[in-house]
Every structure is written in C-alpha cells, then in structure tokens.
Amino acid sequence: MAIPLLVVIGVIVALIIASFRVFREYERGVIFLLGRFWKVKGPGLRLVVPLIQQSVKIDLRLITMDVPTQDVISKDNVSVKVNAVLYFRVVDPERVVIQVENYFMATNQLAQTTLRSVLGQHDLDEMLSAREKLNHNIQSILDEHTEAWGIKVANVEIKHVDLDESMVRAIARQAEAERERRAKVIHAEGEYQAAAQLVAAAKRIATQPEALQLRYLQTLADISNQSKSIVIPIPLEIFRLLGGQESTHTAPTKPS
C-alpha cells in the first residue's frame, strides 16, 4: 500500500508543479479554458490547471524583421532590387493568438507584398531621393492591415536599392550632364552680373569726369609696377583743349 500511495502523492506533486507558469515582465500568457479563450495573464507566477487550461506565451518586445530582397519594377519601367527592415510589436496578445495562425510569418509576407506594391507606384528618382516619404507610406499601410491582428508597426526602413550596372552608368551620365548645365548657368549669370556692373560704372564715369581721371592715374600706377617701359596715354581732354586754342588764333583777313 505504501508504494501506490507514494506514486499518487508523486503524481499530485508533479501536477501541482506543472500547474504553475512563470511569465517575465515582457511576456503575457493567453489562457484557454477547455478550448475557449478565458483571459490574458500578466507577468509573475501564474496558475494554469493542466488538462483543463492551456497557455500560449506571447512576447511583447519590439521585433526586428528583415524583409527579403524584392524585385520591383518602378513606375518608369526600371527594374531594381529592394530590401527593407521592419520594426513591430504585439499590443494585443488575445487577437495575435486568435486572429492569425503565425503572426510573424503573416507580417513578413504582408511586408513583402506591400513593399512591391508601394514602390511600383513611384519613379526611380523618388526611390533614391524620397525614402523618408516611402518609408512612411509603407508603415501606414502595414499598420492599417496588422491592427486587426493586434500588431503595431513602429517603423519601416528601406535599406538598399540595387540597380543594374547599365542603370548605374546612365545615372552617372545624367548627374554629369546636370553638373555641366548648372556650371553653364552659373557662368552665364556671372557674365550677366559683370556686364551690369560695367554698364553702371560707365554711366558713373560719364557723369563724373573726375572718376575717369582717377582711373587714369590708377592705370599709370599699374603699368609702372609691371613694366620698365612706361607708356603714358594722353587724355582726350588735352586734344579738345588744343583744338579750342587753335580755333581762337585765326589768321587775319586781308583789307579790301
């Protein structure tokens, strides 16, 4: 009689030990009573009656998921390979267990299809230069669909946009042509501004003769610093003055 009694006591002790579950601070236990949802138990030591109750442990921490590389055809018919990283967490353990069989796989598949769908609506230039906008669009769409599963998508980041070698060369040529265009525009703008300044200077000198005299003296100083032979230009005013003097000394007329 002692041996069966010990066996019974051992079975009871084993059932009692098996009835307790320890959930960490970031874990929740979804409890089912005879197959029907009962409640969600928080962290700590919790009692789960064997054979009658079943528990499913859910992690509430932020999950980082790599979205595999996807072949995407952009709006301007350019084939690229794009991959991304997805950050999400479980916010409703009840729905994530009841509404979807494997929430991790379901979220991964939804992220792949959404990535192809969103990027296919944009040009290649937008993929390369407007990633912040595309990330926000993908995150909004994923969050809207996963809300029914009890999942919150925190962020989506496009990591790489890989192009064919021919497209890389074409983009390099386009960038070089754009730089040349900007250089020509800047040069033309400089020429225009210089011409405007020269016109303004000419008008100022025309109205103020002393400015021309100062410019004349400055030119003489520059010539004397650069060459041993000095060429002194004669201002036009001297010729005008001499011409005026000759006109005043006219020949006397003969008496009739």
Secondary structure in CASP SS format (residue, H / E / C, confidence):
PFRMAT SS
TARGET T0000
AUTHOR 0000-0000-0000
METHOD secondary structure of the structure
MODEL  1
M C 1.00
A H 1.00
I H 1.00
P H 1.00
L H 1.00
L H 1.00
V H 1.00
V H 1.00
I H 1.00
G H 1.00
V H 1.00
I H 1.00
V H 1.00
A H 1.00
L H 1.00
I H 1.00
I H 1.00
A H 1.00
S C 1.00
F E 1.00
R E 1.00
V E 1.00
F E 1.00
R C 1.00
E C 1.00
Y C 1.00
E E 1.00
R E 1.00
G E 1.00
V E 1.00
I E 1.00
F E 1.00
L E 1.00
L C 1.00
G C 1.00
R E 1.00
F E 1.00
W E 1.00
K E 1.00
V E 1.00
K E 1.00
G C 1.00
P C 1.00
G E 1.00
L E 1.00
R E 1.00
L E 1.00
V C 1.00
V C 1.00
P C 1.00
L C 1.00
I C 1.00
Q E 1.00
Q E 1.00
S E 1.00
V E 1.00
K E 1.00
I E 1.00
D E 1.00
L C 1.00
R C 1.00
L C 1.00
I E 1.00
T E 1.00
M E 1.00
D E 1.00
V E 1.00
P E 1.00
T E 1.00
Q E 1.00
D E 1.00
V E 1.00
I E 1.00
S C 1.00
K C 1.00
D C 1.00
N C 1.00
V C 1.00
S E 1.00
V E 1.00
K E 1.00
V E 1.00
N E 1.00
A E 1.00
V E 1.00
L E 1.00
Y E 1.00
F E 1.00
R E 1.00
V E 1.00
V C 1.00
D C 1.00
P H 1.00
E H 1.00
R H 1.00
V H 1.00
V H 1.00
I H 1.00
Q C 1.00
V C 1.00
E C 1.00
N C 1.00
Y H 1.00
F H 1.00
M H 1.00
A H 1.00
T H 1.00
N H 1.00
Q H 1.00
L H 1.00
A H 1.00
Q H 1.00
T H 1.00
T H 1.00
L H 1.00
R H 1.00
S H 1.00
V H 1.00
L H 1.00
G C 1.00
Q C 1.00
H C 1.00
D C 1.00
L H 1.00
D H 1.00
E H 1.00
M H 1.00
L H 1.00
S H 1.00
A C 1.00
R H 1.00
E H 1.00
K H 1.00
L H 1.00
N H 1.00
H H 1.00
N H 1.00
I H 1.00
Q H 1.00
S H 1.00
I H 1.00
L H 1.00
D H 1.00
E H 1.00
H H 1.00
T H 1.00
E H 1.00
A H 1.00
W H 1.00
G C 1.00
I E 1.00
K E 1.00
V E 1.00
A E 1.00
N E 1.00
V E 1.00
E E 1.00
I E 1.00
K E 1.00
H E 1.00
V E 1.00
D E 1.00
L C 1.00
D C 1.00
E H 1.00
S H 1.00
M H 1.00
V H 1.00
R H 1.00
A H 1.00
I H 1.00
A H 1.00
R H 1.00
Q H 1.00
A H 1.00
E H 1.00
A H 1.00
E H 1.00
R H 1.00
E H 1.00
R H 1.00
R H 1.00
A H 1.00
K H 1.00
V H 1.00
I H 1.00
H H 1.00
A H 1.00
E H 1.00
G H 1.00
E H 1.00
Y H 1.00
Q H 1.00
A H 1.00
A H 1.00
A H 1.00
Q H 1.00
L H 1.00
V H 1.00
A H 1.00
A H 1.00
A H 1.00
K H 1.00
R H 1.00
I H 1.00
A H 1.00
T H 1.00
Q C 1.00
P H 1.00
E H 1.00
A H 1.00
L H 1.00
Q H 1.00
L H 1.00
R H 1.00
Y H 1.00
L H 1.00
Q H 1.00
T H 1.00
L H 1.00
A H 1.00
D H 1.00
I H 1.00
S H 1.00
N H 1.00
Q H 1.00
S C 1.00
K C 1.00
S C 1.00
I C 1.00
V C 1.00
I C 1.00
P C 1.00
I C 1.00
P C 1.00
L H 1.00
E H 1.00
I H 1.00
F H 1.00
R H 1.00
L H 1.00
L H 1.00
G H 1.00
G H 1.00
Q H 1.00
E H 1.00
S H 1.00
T H 1.00
H C 1.00
T C 1.00
A C 1.00
P C 1.00
T C 1.00
K C 1.00
P C 1.00
S C 1.00
END
